[in-house]
């Protein structure tokens, strides 16, 4: 089975493949405002790297949020377009599930992962995950919290990993944390593809026509005041 993964929830724009019995394949770049221009190119590159065609895919998995409003829309619309064009099922993967799974792979001996991503307006998106011998074993629903409330859940625990896009700020506010890592390095499309593979096995498919990104916050359009 082959599953394509798409990750565009942050400044990371990535495409990856999970291929049963073979190494994962991934292409990514970290640059804001290029997702609409670069994503399909990355998809074509990973398919070429793997020596397969798009028709060989069994499903398409996409990081569904929370995260960047624009990035999520681009990722999901691209995934939907591929599903319609190729007649393949769509699988949605919670963004923080993918981040936590990727982070867990690089750190041993931790018992908890807290993912904290800047939601703007002095708030964080926050998700907490328990870690066991086999990896991430479960997580709480992702919520939106004021900065100070989010920091209050970060205990002084040497077996805890904090994953955030505000590394320096979090370190300056909470002393005693052993591990604070940048979230961008864990936004991996190959991990989205792997989690999507598991959902594909159990046929946890999304409705391509109706599924929407998980924003958690209302999108606010900012206007420039008239000079007249």
N, CA and C of each residue as an Amber inpcrd file, in Angstrom:
protein
   684
   0.8460000  -1.2010000   0.0000000   0.0000000   0.0000000   0.0000000
   0.8780000   1.2460000   0.0000000   0.4550000   2.2620000  -0.7430000
   1.1990000   3.5170000  -0.8600000   0.2610000   4.6710000  -0.5180000
   0.6810000   5.5080000   0.4150000  -0.1320000   6.6630000   0.8190000
   0.7090000   7.9220000   0.6720000   0.1250000   8.9220000   0.0340000
   0.7520000  10.2370000  -0.0860000   0.3420000  11.0900000   1.1100000
   1.3060000  11.7810000   1.7130000   1.0210000  12.6940000   2.8050000
   1.3210000  14.1270000   2.4120000   0.4750000  15.0530000   2.8540000
   0.6450000  16.4820000   2.5800000   0.6380000  17.2340000   3.9000000
   1.6260000  18.0990000   4.1020000   1.7380000  18.8880000   5.3290000
   1.9930000  20.3550000   4.9770000   1.0120000  21.2160000   5.2810000
   1.1370000  22.6440000   4.9610000   0.5810000  23.5140000   6.0880000
   0.5580000  23.0070000   7.2940000  -0.1000000  23.7220000   8.3880000
   0.7240000  24.8640000   8.9670000   2.0090000  24.9210000   8.6110000
   2.8970000  25.9800000   9.0940000   3.6790000  26.5330000   7.9060000
   4.8140000  27.1600000   8.1780000   5.6850000  27.6190000   7.0920000
   6.3070000  26.4560000   6.3360000   6.2310000  25.2550000   6.9180000
   6.7230000  24.0580000   6.2380000   5.7400000  23.6440000   5.1600000
   6.2540000  23.4160000   3.9680000   5.4670000  22.8820000   2.8550000
   6.1000000  21.5500000   2.4880000   5.3570000  20.4520000   2.6350000
   5.9760000  19.1440000   2.4770000   5.0390000  18.1340000   1.8440000
   5.6430000  17.2080000   1.1020000   4.9440000  16.0530000   0.5540000
   5.7790000  14.8280000   0.8830000   5.1190000  13.7340000   1.2460000
   5.8440000  12.5220000   1.6100000   5.0580000  11.2860000   1.2470000
   5.7460000  10.1630000   1.2390000   5.1170000   8.8950000   0.8940000
   5.3870000   7.8560000   1.9720000   4.3550000   7.1020000   2.3230000
   4.5320000   5.8710000   3.0800000   4.3230000   4.7260000   2.1040000
   5.3370000   3.8900000   1.9470000   5.2680000   2.7450000   1.0450000
   5.5290000   1.4970000   1.8620000   4.5470000   0.6360000   1.9260000
   4.6540000  -0.5570000   2.7630000   5.9210000  -1.3350000   2.4340000
   6.7390000  -1.5670000   3.4610000   7.9440000  -2.3660000   3.2960000
   9.1350000  -1.6280000   2.7350000   9.0100000  -0.3090000   2.5290000
  10.1080000   0.4600000   1.9550000  10.3430000   1.7210000   2.7790000
  11.5200000   2.3510000   2.6440000  11.7940000   3.5980000   3.3780000
  10.8200000   4.6990000   2.9710000  10.4870000   5.5540000   3.9300000
   9.6320000   6.6930000   3.6370000  10.3700000   7.7000000   2.7580000
   9.6050000   8.4260000   1.9680000  10.1620000   9.4200000   1.0450000
   9.5580000  10.7720000   1.3800000  10.3730000  11.8140000   1.3690000
   9.8530000  13.1280000   1.7080000  10.6270000  14.2340000   1.0020000
   9.9130000  15.2770000   0.6370000  10.4970000  16.5230000   0.1280000
   9.8190000  17.6770000   0.8510000  10.5860000  18.6490000   1.3060000
   9.9840000  19.7690000   2.0170000  10.8180000  21.0190000   1.8720000
  10.2060000  22.1480000   2.1570000  10.8920000  23.4210000   2.2420000
  10.2170000  24.2400000   3.3220000  10.9630000  25.1650000   3.8900000
  10.4330000  26.0150000   4.9570000  10.4730000  27.4550000   4.4730000
   9.3190000  27.9300000   4.0350000   9.2210000  29.2950000   3.5120000
   7.7480000  29.6880000   3.4650000   7.4210000  30.7950000   4.0510000
   6.0260000  31.2310000   4.0670000   5.5680000  31.6980000   2.6870000
   4.2990000  31.5370000   2.4150000   3.6250000  32.0890000   1.2330000
   4.0880000  31.4710000  -0.0860000   4.5960000  30.2420000  -0.0640000
   4.9700000  29.5770000  -1.3130000   4.2180000  28.2660000  -1.5020000
   3.3480000  27.9320000  -0.5560000   2.7020000  26.6260000  -0.5900000
   1.9150000  26.4010000  -1.8730000   1.1520000  27.3990000  -2.2970000
   0.3280000  27.2260000  -3.4930000   1.1930000  27.0360000  -4.7350000
   2.3780000  27.6100000  -4.7280000   3.2860000  27.5170000  -5.8810000
   4.1070000  26.2360000  -5.8690000   4.4890000  25.7510000  -4.6920000
   5.4720000  24.6760000  -4.5920000   4.9090000  23.2970000  -4.2670000
   3.7050000  23.2240000  -3.7000000   3.2360000  21.9400000  -3.1800000
   3.1380000  20.8590000  -4.2520000   2.5160000  21.1590000  -5.3680000
   2.3760000  20.1330000  -6.4070000   3.7330000  19.7210000  -6.9720000
   4.6700000  20.6550000  -7.0100000   6.0270000  20.3020000  -7.4490000
   6.6420000  19.2860000  -6.4940000   6.4610000  19.4970000  -5.1860000
   6.9900000  18.5480000  -4.2010000   6.3130000  17.1900000  -4.3260000
   5.0130000  17.1880000  -4.6040000   4.2970000  15.9290000  -4.8130000
   4.8910000  15.1740000  -5.9900000   5.0950000  15.8770000  -7.0860000
   5.6770000  15.2210000  -8.2640000   7.0780000  14.6920000  -7.9610000
   7.8380000  15.4340000  -7.1620000   9.2060000  15.0230000  -6.8550000
   9.2460000  13.7510000  -6.0050000   8.3850000  13.6580000  -4.9960000
   8.4280000  12.4430000  -4.1680000   7.9480000  11.2280000  -4.9510000
   6.9790000  11.4360000  -5.8130000   6.5070000  10.3300000  -6.6510000
   7.6210000   9.8610000  -7.5780000   8.3430000  10.8170000  -8.1520000
   9.4690000  10.4750000  -9.0180000  10.5810000   9.7930000  -8.2330000
  10.8680000  10.3210000  -7.0390000  11.9090000   9.7190000  -6.1960000
  11.6120000   8.2610000  -5.8830000  10.3360000   7.9590000  -5.6930000
   9.9280000   6.5960000  -5.3310000   9.7880000   5.6790000  -6.5430000
   9.8570000   6.2580000  -7.7320000   9.7340000   5.4610000  -8.9430000
   8.3370000   4.9240000  -9.1710000   7.3430000   5.7180000  -8.7710000
   5.9530000   5.3010000  -8.9580000   5.2120000   6.3870000  -9.7340000
   3.9410000   6.1500000  -9.9920000   3.0930000   7.1760000 -10.5920000
   1.9990000   7.5440000  -9.6100000   1.3390000   8.6580000  -9.8390000
   0.2420000   9.0690000  -8.9710000  -0.8760000   8.0320000  -8.9450000
  -1.0570000   7.3170000 -10.0370000  -2.1070000   6.3010000 -10.0900000
  -1.8030000   5.1050000  -9.1910000  -0.5540000   4.9750000  -8.7520000
  -0.1890000   3.8730000  -7.8630000  -0.6030000   4.1330000  -6.4140000
  -0.9980000   5.3750000  -6.1070000  -1.4000000   5.7020000  -4.7440000
  -2.6740000   4.9590000  -4.3570000  -2.7620000   4.5820000  -3.0810000
  -3.9760000   3.9580000  -2.5650000  -4.8350000   4.9530000  -1.8000000
  -4.2110000   6.0110000  -1.2810000  -4.9550000   7.0410000  -0.5540000
  -4.0860000   8.2860000  -0.4430000  -4.7460000   9.3990000  -0.1110000
  -4.0500000  10.6640000   0.0890000  -4.3930000  11.1700000   1.4760000
  -3.3570000  11.4430000   2.2720000  -3.5440000  11.9200000   3.6460000
  -3.0880000  13.3670000   3.7400000  -3.8330000  14.1600000   4.4980000
  -3.4910000  15.5760000   4.6070000  -3.5650000  16.0040000   6.0660000
  -2.6330000  16.8420000   6.4590000  -2.6380000  17.4490000   7.7950000
  -3.7910000  18.4490000   7.8430000  -4.7280000  18.2590000   8.7750000
  -6.0150000  18.9560000   8.7250000  -6.1070000  20.1410000   9.6770000
  -5.1070000  20.3440000  10.5420000  -5.1220000  21.4700000  11.4560000
  -5.1210000  21.0330000  12.9000000  -4.9920000  22.0350000  13.7810000
  -4.9950000  23.4860000  13.5130000  -3.6490000  23.9690000  12.9850000
  -3.6450000  25.2340000  12.5490000  -2.4340000  25.8320000  12.0170000
  -2.7570000  27.0560000  11.1950000  -1.9130000  27.3270000  10.2210000
  -2.0910000  28.4790000   9.3460000  -3.3820000  28.3530000   8.5320000
  -4.2200000  29.3690000   8.5800000  -5.4680000  29.3450000   7.8090000
  -5.1850000  29.1140000   6.3250000  -4.2750000  29.9110000   5.7800000
  -3.9850000  29.8080000   4.3490000  -3.3210000  28.4850000   4.0090000
  -2.3410000  28.0840000   4.8070000  -1.6370000  26.8300000   4.5510000
  -2.5750000  25.6340000   4.5720000  -3.4580000  25.5830000   5.5590000
  -4.3960000  24.4730000   5.6510000  -5.3330000  24.4230000   4.4550000
  -5.8060000  25.5770000   4.0190000  -6.7060000  25.6110000   2.8540000
  -5.9930000  25.0960000   1.6070000  -4.7380000  25.5080000   1.4410000
  -3.9840000  25.0780000   0.2510000  -3.7410000  23.5720000   0.2880000
  -3.3340000  23.0640000   1.4540000  -3.0740000  21.6330000   1.5690000
  -4.3120000  20.7960000   1.3130000  -5.4310000  21.1950000   1.9220000
  -6.6510000  20.4090000   1.7580000  -7.2030000  20.5160000   0.3450000
  -7.1680000  21.7090000  -0.2400000  -7.6990000  21.8480000  -1.5990000
  -6.8520000  21.0430000  -2.5920000  -5.5410000  21.0050000  -2.3710000
  -4.6710000  20.2000000  -3.2370000  -4.9840000  18.7220000  -3.0720000
  -5.1270000  18.2790000  -1.8240000  -5.4530000  16.8750000  -1.5710000
  -6.7900000  16.5040000  -2.1990000  -7.7890000  17.3830000  -2.0440000
  -9.1010000  17.1160000  -2.6410000  -9.0000000  17.0170000  -4.1560000
  -8.2580000  17.9380000  -4.7610000  -8.1140000  17.9100000  -6.2080000
  -7.4900000  16.6150000  -6.6990000  -6.4810000  16.1390000  -5.9790000
  -5.8420000  14.8760000  -6.3590000  -6.8010000  13.7010000  -6.1700000
  -7.5630000  13.7420000  -5.0900000  -8.5240000  12.6580000  -4.8480000
  -9.5670000  12.5860000  -5.9600000 -10.0930000  13.7340000  -6.3470000
 -11.0910000  13.7640000  -7.4220000 -10.4800000  13.3140000  -8.7510000
  -9.2790000  13.8220000  -9.0400000  -8.6490000  13.5100000 -10.3260000
  -8.2340000  12.0510000 -10.4330000  -7.7890000  11.4690000  -9.3250000
  -7.2560000  10.1030000  -9.3380000  -8.2490000   9.0690000  -8.8480000
  -9.4100000   9.5470000  -8.3460000 -10.4130000   8.6580000  -7.7590000
  -9.8270000   7.8540000  -6.6020000  -9.1880000   8.5810000  -5.6690000
  -8.5790000   7.9650000  -4.4920000  -9.2550000   8.4910000  -3.2290000
  -9.2800000   7.7050000  -2.1540000  -9.8900000   8.1710000  -0.9030000
  -9.0080000   9.1910000  -0.1870000  -9.6440000  10.0120000   0.6310000
  -8.9620000  11.0420000   1.4080000  -8.9580000  10.6680000   2.8800000
  -7.8120000  10.8410000   3.5060000  -7.6650000  10.6070000   4.9410000
  -7.1730000  11.9030000   5.5750000  -7.7970000  12.3110000   6.6760000
  -7.3510000  13.5230000   7.3560000  -6.6370000  13.1520000   8.6480000
  -5.5200000  13.8220000   8.9010000  -4.6790000  13.5500000  10.0720000
  -4.5610000  14.8240000  10.8960000  -4.9720000  14.7970000  12.1680000
  -4.7860000  15.9770000  13.0080000  -3.3270000  16.4120000  13.0220000
  -3.0940000  17.6840000  12.7770000  -1.7340000  18.1980000  12.6480000
  -0.8750000  17.8640000  13.8560000  -1.4130000  18.0710000  15.0560000
  -0.6030000  17.8580000  16.2520000  -0.3090000  16.3810000  16.4830000
  -1.1690000  15.4790000  16.0030000  -0.8690000  14.0490000  16.0890000
   0.3990000  13.7280000  15.2980000   0.5120000  14.3250000  14.1160000
   1.6970000  14.1050000  13.3000000   2.9390000  14.7000000  13.9230000
   2.8080000  15.9120000  14.4660000   3.9500000  16.5730000  15.1190000
   4.4240000  15.7590000  16.3130000   3.4850000  15.3020000  17.1430000
   3.8400000  14.5200000  18.3250000   4.5000000  13.1990000  17.9430000
   3.9740000  12.5420000  16.9140000   4.5490000  11.2660000  16.4790000
   5.9750000  11.4530000  15.9680000   6.1930000  12.5130000  15.1940000
   7.5360000  12.7790000  14.6760000   8.5020000  13.1370000  15.8020000
   8.0320000  13.9290000  16.7670000   8.8820000  14.3250000  17.8840000
   9.2430000  13.1310000  18.7530000   8.2980000  12.2370000  18.9480000
   8.5190000  11.0670000  19.7830000   9.6280000  10.1830000  19.2190000
   9.7480000  10.1510000  17.9020000  10.7510000   9.3100000  17.2640000
  12.1760000   9.7760000  17.5450000  12.3340000  11.0540000  17.8280000
  13.6800000  11.6090000  17.9870000  14.1050000  11.7430000  19.4410000
  13.2170000  11.4380000  20.3690000  13.5360000  11.5710000  21.7870000
  13.1040000  10.3240000  22.5480000  14.0270000   9.7130000  23.2340000
  13.7150000   8.5480000  24.0480000  13.6600000   8.9550000  25.5230000
  12.9030000   8.2110000  26.2860000  12.8560000   8.4510000  27.7180000
  11.8960000   9.5360000  28.1580000  11.1000000  10.0660000  27.2340000
  10.1200000  11.0850000  27.6170000   8.7850000  10.4100000  27.9090000
   7.9920000  11.0310000  28.7630000   6.6970000  10.4530000  29.1250000
   5.5260000  11.3020000  28.6430000   5.8180000  12.5300000  28.2200000
   4.7360000  13.4190000  27.7990000   5.2580000  14.4120000  26.7750000
   4.4170000  14.7310000  25.8020000   4.7320000  15.7550000  24.8040000
   3.6370000  16.8060000  24.8570000   4.0280000  18.0620000  24.9480000
   3.0820000  19.1730000  24.8600000   3.4160000  19.9580000  23.5940000
   2.4580000  20.0550000  22.6830000   2.6310000  20.8220000  21.4460000
   1.9280000  22.1580000  21.6350000   2.6890000  23.2450000  21.4700000
   2.1550000  24.5990000  21.6750000   2.5320000  25.4510000  20.4600000
   1.5350000  25.8110000  19.6650000   1.7800000  26.5990000  18.4520000
   1.0460000  27.9310000  18.5570000   1.7390000  28.9820000  18.2060000
   1.1970000  30.3320000  18.3030000  -0.0830000  30.4640000  17.4760000
  -1.1700000  30.8390000  18.1460000  -2.4590000  31.0320000  17.4720000
  -2.7700000  32.5140000  17.2610000  -1.7800000  33.3770000  17.5350000
  -1.9130000  34.8300000  17.4160000  -2.8480000  35.3710000  18.4910000
  -2.8770000  36.6830000  18.5970000  -3.7160000  37.3790000  19.5850000
  -3.4850000  36.8500000  20.9990000  -2.1920000  36.6100000  21.3330000
  -1.7920000  36.1650000  22.6720000  -2.4010000  34.8300000  23.0730000
  -2.5120000  33.9140000  22.1080000  -3.0440000  32.5860000  22.3880000
  -2.1820000  31.5080000  21.7400000  -2.2470000  30.3070000  22.3130000
  -1.6020000  29.1210000  21.7530000  -2.6560000  28.0710000  21.4110000
  -2.4060000  27.3180000  20.3230000  -3.0520000  26.0290000  20.1480000
  -2.2470000  25.0500000  21.0070000  -2.9120000  24.2500000  21.8210000
  -2.2080000  23.3610000  22.7430000  -2.7610000  21.9480000  22.6660000
  -1.8550000  20.9830000  22.5490000  -2.2260000  19.5740000  22.6040000
  -1.2600000  18.8240000  23.4990000  -1.7710000  17.9030000  24.3120000
  -0.9430000  17.1090000  25.2250000  -1.0250000  15.6370000  24.8460000
   0.1240000  14.9550000  24.8750000   0.1960000  13.5560000  24.4630000
   0.9780000  12.7340000  25.4750000   0.4490000  11.5590000  25.7930000
   1.1530000  10.6030000  26.6440000   2.0500000   9.7400000  25.7620000
   3.2230000   9.4130000  26.2910000   4.1870000   8.6090000  25.5450000
   4.5140000   7.3560000  26.3450000   4.4530000   6.2150000  25.6700000
   4.7810000   4.9470000  26.2960000   5.8750000   4.2290000  25.5420000
   6.1220000   2.9760000  25.8680000   7.1930000   2.2050000  25.2180000
   7.0310000   2.0880000  23.7020000   5.7920000   2.0980000  23.2280000
   5.5500000   1.9410000  21.7910000   5.3800000   3.2720000  21.0660000
   5.5730000   4.3830000  21.7730000   5.4340000   5.7010000  21.1580000
   4.2650000   6.4730000  21.7450000   3.6930000   7.3620000  20.9460000
   2.5570000   8.1570000  21.4130000   1.3630000   7.2390000  21.6360000
   0.8130000   7.2910000  22.8390000  -0.2660000   6.3760000  23.2060000
  -1.6350000   7.0370000  23.2930000  -1.6820000   8.3470000  23.2490000
  -2.9710000   9.0240000  23.3070000  -2.7810000  10.4880000  23.5930000
  -3.7630000  11.2700000  23.1890000  -3.6580000  12.7090000  23.3880000
  -4.9890000  13.3200000  23.7690000  -4.9280000  14.5050000  24.3210000
  -6.1330000  15.2510000  24.6610000  -6.5630000  16.0830000  23.4560000
  -7.8360000  16.4860000  23.3830000  -8.2670000  17.3630000  22.2900000
  -7.4520000  18.6640000  22.2940000  -7.0970000  19.1270000  21.1160000
  -6.3440000  20.3800000  21.0060000  -7.2800000  21.5430000  21.3520000
  -6.7830000  22.4610000  22.1620000  -7.5750000  23.6040000  22.5880000
  -6.8370000  24.8960000  22.2830000  -7.5420000  26.0050000  22.4040000
  -6.9420000  27.3320000  22.2710000  -6.8940000  27.9570000  23.6530000
  -5.6970000  28.3480000  24.1010000  -5.5280000  28.8910000  25.4410000
  -4.7440000  30.1930000  25.3960000  -5.0470000  31.1290000  26.2930000
  -4.1820000  32.3030000  26.4460000  -2.7620000  31.8670000  26.7850000
  -1.7870000  32.6790000  26.4070000  -0.3880000  32.3310000  26.6340000
  -0.1320000  31.8490000  28.0520000  -0.5950000  32.6090000  29.0370000
  -0.2800000  32.2810000  30.4300000  -0.9290000  30.9650000  30.8580000
  -2.1510000  30.6930000  30.3840000  -2.8030000  29.4260000  30.7120000
  -2.0650000  28.2590000  30.0670000  -1.5890000  28.4710000  28.8500000
  -0.8300000  27.4210000  28.1770000   0.4610000  27.1140000  28.9210000
   1.1340000  28.1530000  29.3790000   2.3840000  27.9510000  30.1040000
   2.1610000  27.2470000  31.4340000   0.9870000  27.4410000  32.0140000
   0.7190000  26.8570000  33.3270000   0.6370000  25.3390000  33.2790000
   0.3640000  24.7550000  32.1120000   0.2820000  23.3000000  32.0230000
   1.6460000  22.6640000  31.7790000   2.6370000  23.5010000  31.5090000
   3.9770000  22.9900000  31.2540000   4.6830000  22.8170000  32.6000000
   4.6630000  21.6310000  33.1170000   5.2510000  21.3620000  34.4200000
   6.7700000  21.2080000  34.3030000   7.4430000  21.3430000  35.4240000
   8.8910000  21.1260000  35.4820000   9.1470000  19.6270000  35.5640000
   9.1520000  19.0140000  34.4120000   9.2240000  17.5540000  34.3300000
  10.3400000  17.1870000  33.3690000  11.3590000  16.5300000  33.8690000
  12.5060000  16.2330000  33.0160000  12.1980000  15.1710000  31.9670000
  11.0200000  14.5380000  32.0410000  10.6300000  13.5640000  31.0330000
   9.6020000  14.1330000  30.0570000   9.4460000  15.4500000  30.0630000
   8.4830000  16.0980000  29.1850000   9.2070000  16.8100000  28.0420000
   8.6140000  16.7570000  26.8740000   9.1230000  17.4810000  25.7120000
   8.0960000  18.5270000  25.3120000   8.5220000  19.7750000  25.1980000
   7.6670000  20.8550000  24.7170000   8.0520000  21.1570000  23.2750000
   7.0830000  21.1030000  22.3800000   7.3030000  21.3680000  20.9590000
   6.5290000  22.6280000  20.6000000   7.2280000  23.6420000  20.1230000
   6.5820000  24.9310000  19.8990000   7.2730000  25.7010000  18.7780000
   6.5430000  26.6600000  18.2170000   7.1390000  27.5670000  17.2350000
   7.6310000  28.8520000  17.9070000   7.5510000  28.9000000  19.2390000
   8.0320000  30.0540000  19.9950000   9.0600000  29.5780000  21.0270000
  10.1020000  28.9100000  20.5580000  11.0640000  28.2520000  21.4360000
  11.7010000  29.2210000  22.4250000  12.2940000  30.3030000  21.9260000
  12.9960000  31.2370000  22.8090000  12.0480000  31.8640000  23.8210000
  10.8460000  32.1960000  23.3850000   9.8770000  32.8340000  24.2770000
   9.4540000  31.8760000  25.3790000   9.1610000  30.6280000  25.0140000
   8.7530000  29.6460000  26.0190000   9.8850000  29.3990000  27.0130000
  11.1010000  29.2580000  26.5070000  12.2400000  29.0450000  27.4080000
  12.4170000  30.2080000  28.3760000  12.1230000  31.4040000  27.9080000
  12.2970000  32.5790000  28.7710000  11.2150000  32.6740000  29.8400000
  10.0880000  32.0200000  29.6080000   8.9610000  32.1330000  30.5260000
   8.8670000  30.9850000  31.5250000   9.3920000  29.8220000  31.1620000
   9.2650000  28.6530000  32.0240000  10.6420000  28.0540000  32.2670000
  11.1040000  28.1160000  33.4840000  12.3990000  27.5630000  33.8410000
  12.2570000  26.0860000  34.1960000  13.3410000  25.3530000  34.0110000
  13.3680000  23.9740000  34.4620000  12.9330000  22.9520000  33.4360000
  12.5480000  23.3880000  32.2390000  12.1870000  22.4250000  31.1940000
  13.4670000  21.9030000  30.5520000  13.5940000  20.5970000  30.4990000
  14.7950000  20.0170000  29.9270000  14.8030000  20.1060000  28.4000000
  13.6500000  19.8590000  27.7880000  13.5880000  19.7840000  26.3380000
  12.5250000  20.7200000  25.7810000  12.9520000  21.6840000  24.9840000
  12.0420000  22.5420000  24.2200000  12.5510000  22.5350000  22.7850000
  11.7240000  22.0890000  21.8490000  12.1590000  21.9310000  20.4630000
  11.2760000  22.7420000  19.5190000  11.8540000  23.1120000  18.3680000
  11.1340000  23.8550000  17.3420000  10.1510000  22.9290000  16.6220000
   8.9050000  23.3330000  16.5590000   7.8680000  22.4890000  15.9630000
   8.0740000  22.2530000  14.4730000   8.6890000  23.1980000  13.7790000
   8.7780000  23.0850000  12.3170000   9.5050000  21.8210000  11.8690000
  10.5130000  21.4020000  12.6330000  11.2690000  20.2180000  12.2250000
  10.4400000  18.9440000  12.3130000   9.3260000  18.9990000  13.0400000
   8.4780000  17.8230000  13.2000000   7.2190000  17.8750000  12.3330000
   7.0960000  18.8780000  11.4840000   5.9860000  18.9410000  10.5200000
   6.3950000  18.1360000   9.2960000   6.2210000  16.8300000   9.3600000
   6.7490000  15.9130000   8.3610000   5.6240000  15.2130000   7.6050000
   5.6380000  15.4000000   6.3030000   4.5890000  14.8090000   5.4710000
   4.6730000  13.2910000   5.4320000   5.8740000  12.7350000   5.5780000
   5.9970000  11.2760000   5.5930000   5.3180000  10.6790000   6.8240000
   5.3470000  11.4060000   7.9410000   4.6470000  10.9430000   9.1460000
   3.1360000  11.0660000   8.9500000   2.6850000  12.1530000   8.3070000
   1.2710000  12.2830000   7.9550000   0.8410000  11.1000000   7.0800000
   1.6990000  10.7290000   6.1270000   1.3910000   9.5880000   5.2560000
   1.3130000   8.2950000   6.0570000   2.2240000   8.1230000   7.0230000
   2.2180000   6.9000000   7.8340000   0.9600000   6.7970000   8.7030000
   0.5960000   7.9140000   9.3440000  -0.6360000   7.9140000  10.1290000
  -1.8530000   7.7280000   9.2250000  -1.7710000   8.2930000   8.0240000
  -2.8370000   8.1010000   7.0510000  -2.9570000   6.6490000   6.6030000
  -1.8200000   5.9800000   6.5150000  -1.8210000   4.5480000   6.1670000
  -2.6120000   3.7430000   7.1980000  -2.3840000   4.0500000   8.4810000
  -3.1080000   3.3280000   9.5370000  -4.6110000   3.5640000   9.4290000
  -4.9900000   4.7990000   9.1100000  -6.4160000   5.0960000   8.9550000
  -6.9770000   4.4450000   7.6870000  -6.1610000   4.3370000   6.6710000
  -6.5990000   3.6990000   5.4390000  -6.8990000   2.2200000   5.6780000
  -6.0630000   1.5720000   6.4880000  -6.2860000   0.1570000   6.7930000
  -7.6480000  -0.0590000   7.4380000  -8.0600000   0.8880000   8.2780000
  -9.3600000   0.7700000   8.9590000 -10.4670000   1.5250000   8.2330000
 -10.1410000   1.9910000   7.0210000 -11.1100000   2.6760000   6.1540000
 -11.7370000   3.9040000   6.8170000 -10.9120000   4.6720000   7.5140000
 -11.3730000   5.9220000   8.1360000 -11.2180000   7.0630000   7.1280000
 -12.0640000   7.0610000   6.1200000 -11.9650000   8.0310000   5.0460000
 -12.8500000   9.2480000   5.3160000 -12.4000000  10.3950000   4.8330000
 -13.1700000  11.6280000   4.9470000 -14.0140000  11.8200000   3.6910000
 -15.0860000  12.5800000   3.8250000 -15.8960000  12.9250000   2.6630000
 -15.1830000  14.0450000   1.9020000 -14.7300000  13.7480000   0.7080000
 -13.9110000  14.6900000  -0.0440000 -14.6520000  15.9960000  -0.3010000
 -15.9360000  15.9120000  -0.5600000 -16.6950000  17.1060000  -0.9260000
 -16.9250000  18.0400000   0.2540000 -17.0950000  17.4910000   1.4590000
 -17.5470000  18.3270000   2.5690000 -16.5060000  18.6230000   3.6480000
 -15.4190000  17.8690000   3.7080000 -14.4650000  18.0460000   4.8060000
 -13.8110000  19.4300000   4.7510000 -13.6110000  20.0170000   5.9220000
 -13.0030000  21.3370000   6.0370000 -11.8310000  21.2750000   7.0200000
 -10.8910000  22.2250000   6.9200000  -9.7800000  22.2530000   7.8810000
 -10.2770000  22.4820000   9.3040000  -9.5000000  22.0300000  10.2690000
  -9.7940000  22.2780000  11.6770000  -9.0670000  23.5680000  12.0630000
  -9.8090000  24.6600000  12.1100000  -9.2030000  25.9580000  12.4150000
  -9.1550000  26.2380000  13.9200000 -10.2060000  25.8960000  14.6430000
 -10.3870000  26.1770000  16.0750000 -10.6320000  27.6520000  16.3770000
 -10.2170000  28.5370000  15.4910000 -10.4670000  29.9660000  15.6640000
 -11.1070000  30.5110000  14.4020000 -11.8760000  31.5790000  14.5410000
 -12.4740000  32.2230000  13.3850000 -11.4020000  32.9590000  12.5930000
 -11.5390000  32.9000000  11.2810000 -10.6190000  33.6210000  10.4040000
 -11.0280000  35.0890000  10.3380000 -10.0810000  35.9660000  10.6280000
 -10.3570000  37.4030000  10.6300000  -9.6410000  38.0470000   9.4370000
 -10.4160000  38.7040000   8.5910000  -9.8470000  39.4170000   7.4510000
  -9.4800000  40.8200000   7.8690000  -8.2050000  41.1530000   7.6970000
  -7.7460000  42.4780000   8.0720000  -7.7940000  43.4120000   6.8670000
  -8.3170000  44.6010000   7.0390000  -8.4060000  45.5730000   5.9500000
  -7.5150000  46.7540000   6.2300000  -7.0380000  47.3750000   5.1740000
  -6.2120000  48.5610000   5.3020000  -7.1130000  49.7880000   5.2440000
  -7.0750000  50.6540000   6.2710000  -7.9340000  51.8330000   6.2590000
  -7.6880000  52.6980000   5.0290000  -8.7600000  53.3030000   4.5320000
  -8.6440000  54.1820000   3.3660000  -7.9050000  55.4470000   3.7580000
  -7.0960000  55.9450000   2.8560000  -6.3280000  57.1640000   3.1150000
  -7.1580000  58.4210000   2.8690000  -8.3560000  58.2180000   2.2920000
  -9.1970000  59.3930000   1.9800000 -10.0030000  59.8360000   3.1870000
